[in-house]
Amino acid sequence: MGIRSWLGVLIIVVICALLLVADATVYRPRRVKLAELTRELAIAESEHAYVAGHSVQLERILDFLPDKVEGVNEGEQQFLSNISQELQGAGMVLTRVEPRRVVQDGSYTRRTFKLEVEGGYRQFANFLRYLELLPEVVIINSFELHSKQVRRGSKHSATLMITVIGY
């Protein structure tokens, strides 16, 4: 075999080596990324199809979200006004409201209150049920109920530590 033949074989080997290196460094990562994007697209199309097919049911989620309010402290005032009216309607007395802290959480605000109320045991249970049904998310952090027999007052009293999440 002559030098030209060996040179031709060497050129073919170099071209094959360059193709293997190019495949490993350029094309394979792009194929992996393309496969990943294809999977993400399939998931997004599946989610889009679900949302498009269940739009009426998904609109019901809005029924469970708190209503937007205007003003800086309007949400706090509206919440306290609503629970005060509920307590009065149930024959209970709100004896003390102590705001604790306010934390911004995205477009929502977390407000923590310490509430002291007086009334009957059944009224307390109904008030807790009322808090559960509010459009705002109400987390009862702690709850203490004091009996009227132990205290000098004529009614039961309770101290609630609650966190309200809303606008």
N, C-alpha and C positions, 0 to 999 in steps of 0.2 A: 504494500500500500504506500502510496506516495504522500508527500507533504500536503498536497491539496485535499486528499481524501481525509487525512487526519484533521486538517483545518476545518473542513466541512462538518465532520462529526463534532469537533469542539464547538463550533458555532451553534449547532443544533442543541448540544448539551447546555451551553450558556443560555440560549433562548428558553429552553425548558426550565432551567433553574430560575431565570428571571420571571417566567410565568408563575412558577410555584411561590416565589417570594411575593409577587404582586397579589396573587390570590390570598395569601395568608395575611398580608398587611393592609390591603385595600378592600378587596371584594368580600372576604368573609365577614369582617365587622359590619359592612354595609348590609349584607344578607341577614345577619343577626338582628340588626336594627330594623330592617324591613319586616322581618318576621314578628318582632315585638310590636311594631306599629300596626301590623295587620291584626294581631290579637287585641290590641287596645281598640282598634276600629270596630272589630266584631262585638266587643263588650259594649261600646258606645251605641252601636246600632241596636243591640238588644235592649239596652236601657231606654233608648229613644222609642222603640216599638212599644215597650211596656207603658211608658208615659203617654204616648199617643193613644193607646188602647184603653187606658184607665183614667183619662183626664177628668171625667165627672167625679170619680171617687177621690182622686187626689185633690180636687178643689175643696172637698170637705175638710181638709187639713186646716184651711183658713178659719173654720169654725172653732178650732181649738187654740188658735194663736191670739194673744192679747191685741186689743185695738191700739193703733198708734194714737198718741196724745201730743198736744201742742204744749210748748213751754218746758222750762227746765225741771220744775218740781211738780208739774201737773199730774204725772202718773202717781206720785206719792200721795198727793192731796186727794186724788180721785179714789185710790185704794182705801185710804183711811176714812174718807167720807162714806164709802160703800159699806165697810165693816161696821162703822159706827151706826149707820141706819139699820143694818141687819141685827146688831146687838140690841138696839132699842126696840125693834119690832119683836124680838124674842123675849123681851122683858129682862134683859141683862144690862149691866152697867159697865162701861169701859172706864176704869178708874185711873189708868195711867198708860201713856204711850211714850216709849223712850227709843228714839231712833239710835241705832248703833253705828252702822257704817254703810257706805254706798260705794259699790265697785262697778265700773263700766265693763261690760262683757260683750264686745262687738256692738251690735245695734241695740242690745238689751242692757238693762241696768239691774244689778242685784242690790236690793235694799234689805237690811236686817233691822228688825224691830223687837223690842221687848214690850209685850202687852200684858196688862193686868186687868182682869175682868172679874165681875161678881155675878153670880146667878145660880140656878139649880144645875144638878148633875146632867139631867136630860138636855137642858139648854146648852151646856158645854158640848155635849155630843153632837147636837144639831149644828152648833157653830163650827165645829171641826169639819163636819160634812159640808157646810157652806164653803169653807176654805178649799176643800178638795175640788169643788165644782167651779171655782173661779177660772176665768180665762187666763189669768196670770198663773205662773207656776209658783205654788206656795210650798215651801219646805218647812216643816215644823222641826226645828233643831232641838228644842227641849220643851217639856211640859210638866208643870207641877200643879197639882190640885190639892187645895187645903179645905178640910172639912169644916162645916159651921160649928160642929160640936167642939172642935179643938180651939177654934178662934172665938173671939167675943162677938163677932158680927153675926147677923141673922142669915147670911147666905154663904154658900160655898164661894171660894175664890180660886182663881187659877192664874198662874204666870206662864205665858207662852213666849218662847223665843222663836221667831219665824223669820225666814228669808223669802222675799218676794222677788221673782224674776219677771220683768215686764219692761215696757217702754218707759 
